């Protein structure tokens, strides 16, 4: 099986927060980098189902009010 990054990785608002130093790169390593991981990402699941999710929702589903 080929390991692929999440198809929304490049447009995910969490990348902006990561670049700004507001969240750790560990989120990307743990959820975004391979298909075994992004299937567990709540953001990915919501996007796939067409459900609203705020930009400050972390991959585990937690809303981080500090992220703006």
N, CA, C, O and CB atoms as a CASP TS submission, in Angstrom:
PFRMAT TS
TARGET T0000
AUTHOR 0000-0000-0000
METHOD Language model
MODEL 1
PARENT N/A
ATOM      1  N   UNK     1       0.844  -1.181   0.000  1.00  0.00           N
ATOM      2  CA  UNK     1       0.000   0.000   0.000  1.00  0.00           C
ATOM      3  C   UNK     1       0.892   1.248   0.000  1.00  0.00           C
ATOM      4  O   UNK     1       1.853   1.338   0.765  1.00  0.00           O
ATOM      5  CB  UNK     1      -0.962  -0.004   1.228  1.00  0.00           C
ATOM      6  N   UNK     2       0.566   2.180  -0.846  1.00  0.00           N
ATOM      7  CA  UNK     2       1.300   3.444  -0.919  1.00  0.00           C
ATOM      8  C   UNK     2       0.793   4.354   0.194  1.00  0.00           C
ATOM      9  O   UNK     2      -0.412   4.521   0.384  1.00  0.00           O
ATOM     10  CB  UNK     2       1.132   4.125  -2.325  1.00  0.00           C
ATOM     11  N   UNK     3       1.736   4.934   0.922  1.00  0.00           N
ATOM     12  CA  UNK     3       1.361   5.871   1.979  1.00  0.00           C
ATOM     13  C   UNK     3       1.258   7.260   1.382  1.00  0.00           C
ATOM     14  O   UNK     3       2.213   7.778   0.804  1.00  0.00           O
ATOM     15  CB  UNK     3       2.386   5.846   3.149  1.00  0.00           C
ATOM     16  N   UNK     4       0.099   7.847   1.529  1.00  0.00           N
ATOM     17  CA  UNK     4      -0.163   9.159   0.946  1.00  0.00           C
ATOM     18  C   UNK     4      -0.587  10.131   2.029  1.00  0.00           C
ATOM     19  O   UNK     4      -1.178   9.746   3.038  1.00  0.00           O
ATOM     20  CB  UNK     4      -1.241   9.070  -0.145  1.00  0.00           C
ATOM     21  N   UNK     5      -0.278  11.384   1.805  1.00  0.00           N
ATOM     22  CA  UNK     5      -0.743  12.436   2.705  1.00  0.00           C
ATOM     23  C   UNK     5      -2.210  12.713   2.431  1.00  0.00           C
ATOM     24  O   UNK     5      -2.733  12.381   1.367  1.00  0.00           O
ATOM     25  CB  UNK     5       0.101  13.728   2.540  1.00  0.00           C
ATOM     26  N   UNK     6      -2.857  13.319   3.394  1.00  0.00           N
ATOM     27  CA  UNK     6      -4.257  13.721   3.256  1.00  0.00           C
ATOM     28  C   UNK     6      -4.427  14.580   2.008  1.00  0.00           C
ATOM     29  O   UNK     6      -3.589  15.435   1.722  1.00  0.00           O
ATOM     30  CB  UNK     6      -4.737  14.489   4.512  1.00  0.00           C
ATOM     31  N   UNK     7      -5.492  14.358   1.279  1.00  0.00           N
ATOM     32  CA  UNK     7      -5.717  15.113   0.045  1.00  0.00           C
ATOM     33  C   UNK     7      -5.996  16.587   0.297  1.00  0.00           C
ATOM     34  O   UNK     7      -5.897  17.398  -0.624  1.00  0.00           O
ATOM     35  CB  UNK     7      -6.865  14.511  -0.723  1.00  0.00           C
ATOM     36  N   UNK     8      -6.342  16.950   1.529  1.00  0.00           N
ATOM     37  CA  UNK     8      -6.610  18.350   1.859  1.00  0.00           C
ATOM     38  C   UNK     8      -5.443  19.006   2.594  1.00  0.00           C
ATOM     39  O   UNK     8      -5.575  20.124   3.092  1.00  0.00           O
ATOM     40  CB  UNK     8      -7.867  18.452   2.705  1.00  0.00           C
ATOM     41  N   UNK     9      -4.315  18.328   2.665  1.00  0.00           N
ATOM     42  CA  UNK     9      -3.170  18.835   3.423  1.00  0.00           C
ATOM     43  C   UNK     9      -2.774  20.248   3.007  1.00  0.00           C
ATOM     44  O   UNK     9      -2.549  21.100   3.867  1.00  0.00           O
ATOM     45  CB  UNK     9      -1.986  17.907   3.253  1.00  0.00           C
ATOM     46  N   UNK    10      -2.688  20.507   1.722  1.00  0.00           N
ATOM     47  CA  UNK    10      -2.211  21.809   1.237  1.00  0.00           C
ATOM     48  C   UNK    10      -3.169  22.964   1.494  1.00  0.00           C
ATOM     49  O   UNK    10      -2.748  24.121   1.518  1.00  0.00           O
ATOM     50  CB  UNK    10      -1.943  21.724  -0.224  1.00  0.00           C
ATOM     51  N   UNK    11      -4.447  22.669   1.686  1.00  0.00           N
ATOM     52  CA  UNK    11      -5.411  23.753   1.900  1.00  0.00           C
ATOM     53  C   UNK    11      -5.977  23.780   3.317  1.00  0.00           C
ATOM     54  O   UNK    11      -6.798  24.639   3.639  1.00  0.00           O
ATOM     55  CB  UNK    11      -6.545  23.630   0.914  1.00  0.00           C
ATOM     56  N   UNK    12      -5.549  22.856   4.155  1.00  0.00           N
ATOM     57  CA  UNK    12      -6.039  22.790   5.524  1.00  0.00           C
ATOM     58  C   UNK    12      -5.590  24.016   6.311  1.00  0.00           C
ATOM     59  O   UNK    12      -4.406  24.350   6.290  1.00  0.00           O
ATOM     60  CB  UNK    12      -5.552  21.507   6.211  1.00  0.00           C
ATOM     61  N   UNK    13      -6.500  24.694   7.001  1.00  0.00           N
ATOM     62  CA  UNK    13      -6.123  25.880   7.772  1.00  0.00           C
ATOM     63  C   UNK    13      -5.125  25.580   8.882  1.00  0.00           C
ATOM     64  O   UNK    13      -4.463  26.495   9.372  1.00  0.00           O
ATOM     65  CB  UNK    13      -7.351  26.511   8.366  1.00  0.00           C
ATOM     66  N   UNK    14      -5.004  24.338   9.283  1.00  0.00           N
ATOM     67  CA  UNK    14      -4.024  24.002  10.315  1.00  0.00           C
ATOM     68  C   UNK    14      -2.591  24.214   9.827  1.00  0.00           C
ATOM     69  O   UNK    14      -1.694  24.445  10.638  1.00  0.00           O
ATOM     70  CB  UNK    14      -4.209  22.556  10.763  1.00  0.00           C
ATOM     71  N   UNK    15      -2.367  24.139   8.532  1.00  0.00           N
ATOM     72  CA  UNK    15      -1.020  24.400   7.994  1.00  0.00           C
ATOM     73  C   UNK    15      -0.622  25.847   8.282  1.00  0.00           C
ATOM     74  O   UNK    15       0.532  26.126   8.609  1.00  0.00           O
ATOM     75  CB  UNK    15      -0.967  24.117   6.457  1.00  0.00           C
ATOM     76  N   UNK    16      -1.589  26.770   8.159  1.00  0.00           N
ATOM     77  CA  UNK    16      -1.322  28.184   8.452  1.00  0.00           C
ATOM     78  C   UNK    16      -0.934  28.336   9.917  1.00  0.00           C
ATOM     79  O   UNK    16       0.031  29.031  10.235  1.00  0.00           O
ATOM     80  CB  UNK    16      -2.561  29.066   8.122  1.00  0.00           C
ATOM     81  N   UNK    17      -1.674  27.693  10.806  1.00  0.00           N
ATOM     82  CA  UNK    17      -1.365  27.780  12.235  1.00  0.00           C
ATOM     83  C   UNK    17      -0.001  27.154  12.538  1.00  0.00           C
ATOM     84  O   UNK    17       0.734  27.640  13.398  1.00  0.00           O
ATOM     85  CB  UNK    17      -2.462  27.086  13.064  1.00  0.00           C
ATOM     86  N   UNK    18       0.323  26.094  11.838  1.00  0.00           N
ATOM     87  CA  UNK    18       1.629  25.453  12.016  1.00  0.00           C
ATOM     88  C   UNK    18       2.750  26.396  11.557  1.00  0.00           C
ATOM     89  O   UNK    18       3.750  26.560  12.257  1.00  0.00           O
ATOM     90  CB  UNK    18       1.692  24.114  11.230  1.00  0.00           C
ATOM     91  N   UNK    19       2.584  27.002  10.402  1.00  0.00           N
ATOM     92  CA  UNK    19       3.590  27.934   9.879  1.00  0.00           C
ATOM     93  C   UNK    19       3.776  29.137  10.794  1.00  0.00           C
ATOM     94  O   UNK    19       4.875  29.683  10.886  1.00  0.00           O
ATOM     95  CB  UNK    19       3.197  28.405   8.484  1.00  0.00           C
ATOM     96  N   UNK    20       2.712  29.552  11.466  1.00  0.00           N
ATOM     97  CA  UNK    20       2.769  30.685  12.390  1.00  0.00           C
ATOM     98  C   UNK    20       3.319  30.279  13.756  1.00  0.00           C
ATOM     99  O   UNK    20       3.484  31.128  14.632  1.00  0.00           O
ATOM    100  CB  UNK    20       1.384  31.297  12.553  1.00  0.00           C
ATOM    101  N   UNK    21       3.602  28.999  13.946  1.00  0.00           N
ATOM    102  CA  UNK    21       4.121  28.518  15.220  1.00  0.00           C
ATOM    103  C   UNK    21       3.065  28.393  16.305  1.00  0.00           C
ATOM    104  O   UNK    21       3.400  28.303  17.486  1.00  0.00           O
ATOM    105  CB  UNK    21       5.199  29.424  15.692  1.00  0.00           C
ATOM    106  N   UNK    22       1.790  28.388  15.920  1.00  0.00           N
ATOM    107  CA  UNK    22       0.707  28.310  16.897  1.00  0.00           C
ATOM    108  C   UNK    22       0.374  26.879  17.290  1.00  0.00           C
ATOM    109  O   UNK    22      -0.171  26.641  18.368  1.00  0.00           O
ATOM    110  CB  UNK    22      -0.525  28.982  16.351  1.00  0.00           C
ATOM    111  N   UNK    23       0.698  25.924  16.423  1.00  0.00           N
ATOM    112  CA  UNK    23       0.540  24.511  16.756  1.00  0.00           C
ATOM    113  C   UNK    23       1.801  23.779  16.330  1.00  0.00           C
ATOM    114  O   UNK    23       2.548  24.246  15.471  1.00  0.00           O
ATOM    115  CB  UNK    23      -0.725  23.898  16.071  1.00  0.00           C
ATOM    116  N   UNK    24       2.020  22.647  16.932  1.00  0.00           N
ATOM    117  CA  UNK    24       3.201  21.829  16.676  1.00  0.00           C
ATOM    118  C   UNK    24       3.073  21.059  15.362  1.00  0.00           C
ATOM    119  O   UNK    24       1.970  20.723  14.929  1.00  0.00           O
ATOM    120  CB  UNK    24       3.430  20.858  17.830  1.00  0.00           C
ATOM    121  N   UNK    25       4.198  20.792  14.749  1.00  0.00           N
ATOM    122  CA  UNK    25       4.224  19.956  13.545  1.00  0.00           C
ATOM    123  C   UNK    25       3.801  18.521  13.869  1.00  0.00           C
ATOM    124  O   UNK    25       3.502  17.739  12.967  1.00  0.00           O
ATOM    125  CB  UNK    25       5.630  19.965  12.914  1.00  0.00           C
ATOM    126  N   UNK    26       3.780  18.184  15.146  1.00  0.00           N
ATOM    127  CA  UNK    26       3.364  16.841  15.566  1.00  0.00           C
ATOM    128  C   UNK    26       1.947  16.514  15.091  1.00  0.00           C
ATOM    129  O   UNK    26       1.646  15.361  14.784  1.00  0.00           O
ATOM    130  CB  UNK    26       3.443  16.717  17.090  1.00  0.00           C
ATOM    131  N   UNK    27       1.082  17.524  15.032  1.00  0.00           N
ATOM    132  CA  UNK    27      -0.270  17.275  14.531  1.00  0.00           C
ATOM    133  C   UNK    27      -0.202  16.723  13.118  1.00  0.00           C
ATOM    134  O   UNK    27      -0.886  15.752  12.792  1.00  0.00           O
ATOM    135  CB  UNK    27      -1.119  18.565  14.565  1.00  0.00           C
ATOM    136  N   UNK    28       0.625  17.340  12.275  1.00  0.00           N
ATOM    137  CA  UNK    28       0.751  16.883  10.894  1.00  0.00           C
ATOM    138  C   UNK    28       1.342  15.475  10.856  1.00  0.00           C
ATOM    139  O   UNK    28       0.864  14.618  10.113  1.00  0.00           O
ATOM    140  CB  UNK    28       1.627  17.856  10.077  1.00  0.00           C
ATOM    141  N   UNK    29       2.371  15.241  11.651  1.00  0.00           N
ATOM    142  CA  UNK    29       2.997  13.915  11.685  1.00  0.00           C
ATOM    143  C   UNK    29       2.013  12.845  12.143  1.00  0.00           C
ATOM    144  O   UNK    29       1.993  11.737  11.607  1.00  0.00           O
ATOM    145  CB  UNK    29       4.216  13.928  12.607  1.00  0.00           C
ATOM    146  N   UNK    30       1.196  13.187  13.142  1.00  0.00           N
ATOM    147  CA  UNK    30       0.299  12.197  13.735  1.00  0.00           C
ATOM    148  C   UNK    30      -1.006  11.988  12.981  1.00  0.00           C
ATOM    149  O   UNK    30      -1.642  10.945  13.129  1.00  0.00           O
ATOM    150  CB  UNK    30      -0.012  12.594  15.124  1.00  0.00           C
ATOM    151  N   UNK    31      -1.413  12.960  12.176  1.00  0.00           N
ATOM    152  CA  UNK    31      -2.715  12.842  11.507  1.00  0.00           C
ATOM    153  C   UNK    31      -2.691  13.011   9.990  1.00  0.00           C
ATOM    154  O   UNK    31      -3.535  12.429   9.309  1.00  0.00           O
ATOM    155  CB  UNK    31      -3.638  13.844  12.075  1.00  0.00           C
ATOM    156  N   UNK    32      -1.772  13.774   9.443  1.00  0.00           N
ATOM    157  CA  UNK    32      -1.901  14.216   8.056  1.00  0.00           C
ATOM    158  C   UNK    32      -1.009  13.489   7.053  1.00  0.00           C
ATOM    159  O   UNK    32      -1.288  13.505   5.854  1.00  0.00           O
ATOM    160  CB  UNK    32      -1.611  15.655   7.986  1.00  0.00           C
ATOM    161  N   UNK    33       0.031  12.870   7.518  1.00  0.00           N
ATOM    162  CA  UNK    33       1.078  12.403   6.614  1.00  0.00           C
ATOM    163  C   UNK    33       0.809  11.085   5.917  1.00  0.00           C
ATOM    164  O   UNK    33       1.282  10.888   4.798  1.00  0.00           O
ATOM    165  CB  UNK    33       2.323  12.284   7.354  1.00  0.00           C
ATOM    166  N   UNK    34       0.070  10.177   6.529  1.00  0.00           N
ATOM    167  CA  UNK    34      -0.195   8.890   5.880  1.00  0.00           C
ATOM    168  C   UNK    34      -1.663   8.515   5.994  1.00  0.00           C
ATOM    169  O   UNK    34      -2.366   8.964   6.899  1.00  0.00           O
ATOM    170  CB  UNK    34       0.674   7.789   6.493  1.00  0.00           C
ATOM    171  N   UNK    35      -2.109   7.691   5.068  1.00  0.00           N
ATOM    172  CA  UNK    35      -3.519   7.325   5.041  1.00  0.00           C
ATOM    173  C   UNK    35      -3.954   6.560   6.292  1.00  0.00           C
ATOM    174  O   UNK    35      -5.135   6.571   6.637  1.00  0.00           O
ATOM    175  CB  UNK    35      -3.806   6.497   3.814  1.00  0.00           C
ATOM    176  N   UNK    36      -3.017   5.897   6.976  1.00  0.00           N
ATOM    177  CA  UNK    36      -3.396   5.241   8.229  1.00  0.00           C
ATOM    178  C   UNK    36      -3.811   6.276   9.268  1.00  0.00           C
ATOM    179  O   UNK    36      -4.621   5.991  10.150  1.00  0.00           O
ATOM    180  CB  UNK    36      -2.233   4.382   8.767  1.00  0.00           C
ATOM    181  N   UNK    37      -3.257   7.469   9.160  1.00  0.00           N
ATOM    182  CA  UNK    37      -3.508   8.505  10.160  1.00  0.00           C
ATOM    183  C   UNK    37      -4.673   9.414   9.801  1.00  0.00           C
ATOM    184  O   UNK    37      -5.535   9.672  10.641  1.00  0.00           O
ATOM    185  CB  UNK    37      -2.274   9.333  10.353  1.00  0.00           C
ATOM    186  N   UNK    38      -4.713   9.904   8.560  1.00  0.00           N
ATOM    187  CA  UNK    38      -5.742  10.900   8.271  1.00  0.00           C
ATOM    188  C   UNK    38      -7.147  10.329   8.281  1.00  0.00           C
ATOM    189  O   UNK    38      -8.116  11.080   8.390  1.00  0.00           O
ATOM    190  CB  UNK    38      -5.478  11.531   6.946  1.00  0.00           C
ATOM    191  N   UNK    39      -7.274   9.027   8.170  1.00  0.00           N
ATOM    192  CA  UNK    39      -8.607   8.435   8.324  1.00  0.00           C
ATOM    193  C   UNK    39      -9.150   8.641   9.732  1.00  0.00           C
ATOM    194  O   UNK    39     -10.362   8.581   9.940  1.00  0.00           O
ATOM    195  CB  UNK    39      -8.566   6.943   7.998  1.00  0.00           C
ATOM    196  N   UNK    40      -8.265   8.885  10.709  1.00  0.00           N
ATOM    197  CA  UNK    40      -8.665   9.142  12.089  1.00  0.00           C
ATOM    198  C   UNK    40      -8.885  10.622  12.377  1.00  0.00           C
ATOM    199  O   UNK    40      -9.320  10.973  13.473  1.00  0.00           O
ATOM    200  CB  UNK    40      -7.626   8.598  13.031  1.00  0.00           C
ATOM    201  N   UNK    41      -8.600  11.477  11.439  1.00  0.00           N
ATOM    202  CA  UNK    41      -8.704  12.917  11.632  1.00  0.00           C
ATOM    203  C   UNK    41     -10.175  13.356  11.560  1.00  0.00           C
ATOM    204  O   UNK    41     -10.865  13.108  10.571  1.00  0.00           O
ATOM    205  CB  UNK    41      -7.858  13.668  10.572  1.00  0.00           C
ATOM    206  N   UNK    42     -10.629  14.005  12.618  1.00  0.00           N
ATOM    207  CA  UNK    42     -12.018  14.486  12.644  1.00  0.00           C
ATOM    208  C   UNK    42     -12.259  15.530  11.565  1.00  0.00           C
ATOM    209  O   UNK    42     -13.346  15.573  10.989  1.00  0.00           O
ATOM    210  CB  UNK    42     -12.358  15.070  14.021  1.00  0.00           C
ATOM    211  N   UNK    43     -11.268  16.378  11.275  1.00  0.00           N
ATOM    212  CA  UNK    43     -11.410  17.379  10.216  1.00  0.00           C
ATOM    213  C   UNK    43     -11.645  16.676   8.871  1.00  0.00           C
ATOM    214  O   UNK    43     -12.528  17.061   8.105  1.00  0.00           O
ATOM    215  CB  UNK    43     -10.146  18.294  10.146  1.00  0.00           C
ATOM    216  N   UNK    44     -10.853  15.655   8.602  1.00  0.00           N
ATOM    217  CA  UNK    44     -10.998  14.886   7.365  1.00  0.00           C
ATOM    218  C   UNK    44     -12.398  14.256   7.292  1.00  0.00           C
ATOM    219  O   UNK    44     -13.065  14.324   6.260  1.00  0.00           O
ATOM    220  CB  UNK    44      -9.901  13.787   7.274  1.00  0.00           C
ATOM    221  N   UNK    45     -12.822  13.654   8.382  1.00  0.00           N
ATOM    222  CA  UNK    45     -14.137  13.008   8.410  1.00  0.00           C
ATOM    223  C   UNK    45     -15.256  14.015   8.166  1.00  0.00           C
ATOM    224  O   UNK    45     -16.176  13.747   7.393  1.00  0.00           O
ATOM    225  CB  UNK    45     -14.354  12.302   9.751  1.00  0.00           C
ATOM    226  N   UNK    46     -15.180  15.169   8.821  1.00  0.00           N
ATOM    227  CA  UNK    46     -16.205  16.190   8.629  1.00  0.00           C
ATOM    228  C   UNK    46     -16.205  16.688   7.183  1.00  0.00           C
ATOM    229  O   UNK    46     -17.265  16.847   6.578  1.00  0.00           O
ATOM    230  CB  UNK    46     -15.982  17.366   9.599  1.00  0.00           C
ATOM    231  N   UNK    47     -15.023  16.930   6.635  1.00  0.00           N
ATOM    232  CA  UNK    47     -14.915  17.407   5.251  1.00  0.00           C
ATOM    233  C   UNK    47     -15.516  16.390   4.285  1.00  0.00           C
ATOM    234  O   UNK    47     -16.262  16.754   3.376  1.00  0.00           O
ATOM    235  CB  UNK    47     -13.439  17.683   4.884  1.00  0.00           C
ATOM    236  N   UNK    48     -15.191  15.118   4.484  1.00  0.00           N
ATOM    237  CA  UNK    48     -15.698  14.058   3.610  1.00  0.00           C
ATOM    238  C   UNK    48     -17.215  13.953   3.663  1.00  0.00           C
ATOM    239  O   UNK    48     -17.851  13.584   2.676  1.00  0.00           O
ATOM    240  CB  UNK    48     -15.080  12.725   3.990  1.00  0.00           C
ATOM    241  N   UNK    49     -17.796  14.277   4.819  1.00  0.00           N
ATOM    242  CA  UNK    49     -19.244  14.200   4.986  1.00  0.00           C
ATOM    243  C   UNK    49     -19.943  15.519   4.684  1.00  0.00           C
ATOM    244  O   UNK    49     -21.168  15.605   4.765  1.00  0.00           O
ATOM    245  CB  UNK    49     -19.573  13.765   6.388  1.00  0.00           C
ATOM    246  N   UNK    50     -19.171  16.547   4.335  1.00  0.00           N
ATOM    247  CA  UNK    50     -19.748  17.851   4.038  1.00  0.00           C
ATOM    248  C   UNK    50     -20.260  18.574   5.269  1.00  0.00           C
ATOM    249  O   UNK    50     -21.111  19.457   5.165  1.00  0.00           O
ATOM    250  CB  UNK    50     -20.859  17.697   3.058  1.00  0.00           C
ATOM    251  N   UNK    51     -19.744  18.203   6.440  1.00  0.00           N
ATOM    252  CA  UNK    51     -20.165  18.836   7.694  1.00  0.00           C
ATOM    253  C   UNK    51     -19.301  20.059   7.986  1.00  0.00           C
ATOM    254  O   UNK    51     -18.102  20.069   7.707  1.00  0.00           O
ATOM    255  CB  UNK    51     -20.085  17.830   8.866  1.00  0.00           C
ATOM    256  N   UNK    52     -19.924  21.081   8.549  1.00  0.00           N
ATOM    257  CA  UNK    52     -19.193  22.272   8.955  1.00  0.00           C
ATOM    258  C   UNK    52     -18.202  21.920  10.061  1.00  0.00           C
ATOM    259  O   UNK    52     -18.498  21.126  10.953  1.00  0.00           O
ATOM    260  CB  UNK    52     -20.165  23.374   9.425  1.00  0.00           C
ATOM    261  N   UNK    53     -17.030  22.523   9.983  1.00  0.00           N
ATOM    262  CA  UNK    53     -16.041  22.437  11.059  1.00  0.00           C
ATOM    263  C   UNK    53     -15.213  23.722  11.024  1.00  0.00           C
ATOM    264  O   UNK    53     -14.751  24.138   9.961  1.00  0.00           O
ATOM    265  CB  UNK    53     -15.122  21.154  10.907  1.00  0.00           C
ATOM    266  N   UNK    54     -15.029  24.347  12.187  1.00  0.00           N
ATOM    267  CA  UNK    54     -14.308  25.615  12.223  1.00  0.00           C
ATOM    268  C   UNK    54     -12.816  25.424  11.944  1.00  0.00           C
ATOM    269  O   UNK    54     -12.268  24.338  12.137  1.00  0.00           O
ATOM    270  CB  UNK    54     -14.503  26.290  13.579  1.00  0.00           C
ATOM    271  N   UNK    55     -12.181  26.481  11.494  1.00  0.00           N
ATOM    272  CA  UNK    55     -10.751  26.429  11.194  1.00  0.00           C
ATOM    273  C   UNK    55      -9.914  26.043  12.406  1.00  0.00           C
ATOM    274  O   UNK    55      -8.834  25.471  12.254  1.00  0.00           O
ATOM    275  CB  UNK    55     -10.289  27.764  10.666  1.00  0.00           C
ATOM    276  N   UNK    56     -10.396  26.347  13.599  1.00  0.00           N
ATOM    277  CA  UNK    56      -9.611  26.062  14.797  1.00  0.00           C
ATOM    278  C   UNK    56      -9.930  24.701  15.422  1.00  0.00           C
ATOM    279  O   UNK    56      -9.616  24.463  16.588  1.00  0.00           O
ATOM    280  CB  UNK    56      -9.838  27.145  15.815  1.00  0.00           C
ATOM    281  N   UNK    57     -10.547  23.821  14.655  1.00  0.00           N
ATOM    282  CA  UNK    57     -10.787  22.456  15.120  1.00  0.00           C
ATOM    283  C   UNK    57      -9.539  21.627  14.823  1.00  0.00           C
ATOM    284  O   UNK    57      -9.078  21.565  13.683  1.00  0.00           O
ATOM    285  CB  UNK    57     -12.058  21.833  14.437  1.00  0.00           C
ATOM    286  N   UNK    58      -9.004  20.994  15.857  1.00  0.00           N
ATOM    287  CA  UNK    58      -7.814  20.161  15.719  1.00  0.00           C
ATOM    288  C   UNK    58      -8.203  18.781  15.181  1.00  0.00           C
ATOM    289  O   UNK    58      -9.378  18.418  15.227  1.00  0.00           O
ATOM    290  CB  UNK    58      -7.077  20.030  17.076  1.00  0.00           C
ATOM    291  N   UNK    59      -7.249  18.014  14.678  1.00  0.00           N
ATOM    292  CA  UNK    59      -7.561  16.702  14.120  1.00  0.00           C
ATOM    293  C   UNK    59      -8.269  15.742  15.076  1.00  0.00           C
ATOM    294  O   UNK    59      -8.972  14.833  14.634  1.00  0.00           O
ATOM    295  CB  UNK    59      -6.312  16.071  13.654  1.00  0.00           C
ATOM    296  N   UNK    60      -8.089  15.937  16.372  1.00  0.00           N
ATOM    297  CA  UNK    60      -8.759  15.065  17.340  1.00  0.00           C
ATOM    298  C   UNK    60     -10.179  15.531  17.657  1.00  0.00           C
ATOM    299  O   UNK    60     -10.865  14.921  18.477  1.00  0.00           O
ATOM    300  CB  UNK    60      -7.947  14.995  18.623  1.00  0.00           C
ATOM    301  N   UNK    61     -10.618  16.603  17.013  1.00  0.00           N
ATOM    302  CA  UNK    61     -11.967  17.120  17.194  1.00  0.00           C
ATOM    303  C   UNK    61     -12.067  18.247  18.216  1.00  0.00           C
ATOM    304  O   UNK    61     -13.110  18.890  18.332  1.00  0.00           O
ATOM    305  CB  UNK    61     -12.868  16.012  17.598  1.00  0.00           C
ATOM    306  N   UNK    62     -10.993  18.486  18.954  1.00  0.00           N
ATOM    307  CA  UNK    62     -10.979  19.556  19.956  1.00  0.00           C
ATOM    308  C   UNK    62     -10.981  20.915  19.270  1.00  0.00           C
ATOM    309  O   UNK    62     -10.316  21.106  18.252  1.00  0.00           O
ATOM    310  CB  UNK    62      -9.748  19.425  20.883  1.00  0.00           C
ATOM    311  N   UNK    63     -11.728  21.853  19.828  1.00  0.00           N
ATOM    312  CA  UNK    63     -11.738  23.224  19.336  1.00  0.00           C
ATOM    313  C   UNK    63     -10.753  24.018  20.191  1.00  0.00           C
ATOM    314  O   UNK    63     -10.897  24.091  21.412  1.00  0.00           O
ATOM    315  CB  UNK    63     -13.188  23.851  19.386  1.00  0.00           C
ATOM    316  N   UNK    64      -9.755  24.610  19.543  1.00  0.00           N
ATOM    317  CA  UNK    64      -8.749  25.407  20.252  1.00  0.00           C
ATOM    318  C   UNK    64      -9.085  26.878  20.082  1.00  0.00           C
ATOM    319  O   UNK    64      -8.813  27.469  19.037  1.00  0.00           O
ATOM    320  CB  UNK    64      -7.309  25.104  19.728  1.00  0.00           C
ATOM    321  N   UNK    65      -9.674  27.462  21.105  1.00  0.00           N
ATOM    322  CA  UNK    65     -10.129  28.861  21.042  1.00  0.00           C
ATOM    323  C   UNK    65      -8.983  29.854  20.862  1.00  0.00           C
ATOM    324  O   UNK    65      -9.212  30.995  20.460  1.00  0.00           O
ATOM    325  CB  UNK    65     -10.896  29.209  22.302  1.00  0.00           C
ATOM    326  N   UNK    66      -7.753  29.431  21.156  1.00  0.00           N
ATOM    327  CA  UNK    66      -6.608  30.320  21.008  1.00  0.00           C
ATOM    328  C   UNK    66      -6.192  30.493  19.534  1.00  0.00           C
ATOM    329  O   UNK    66      -5.481  31.437  19.189  1.00  0.00           O
ATOM    330  CB  UNK    66      -5.435  29.785  21.822  1.00  0.00           C
ATOM    331  N   UNK    67      -6.634  29.590  18.697  1.00  0.00           N
ATOM    332  CA  UNK    67      -6.249  29.657  17.282  1.00  0.00           C
ATOM    333  C   UNK    67      -7.167  30.614  16.534  1.00  0.00           C
ATOM    334  O   UNK    67      -8.372  30.392  16.419  1.00  0.00           O
ATOM    335  CB  UNK    67      -6.294  28.253  16.632  1.00  0.00           C
ATOM    336  N   UNK    68      -6.571  31.666  16.038  1.00  0.00           N
ATOM    337  CA  UNK    68      -7.311  32.675  15.250  1.00  0.00           C
ATOM    338  C   UNK    68      -6.449  33.131  14.106  1.00  0.00           C
ATOM    339  O   UNK    68      -6.869  33.976  13.315  1.00  0.00           O
ATOM    340  CB  UNK    68      -7.734  33.890  16.123  1.00  0.00           C
TER
END
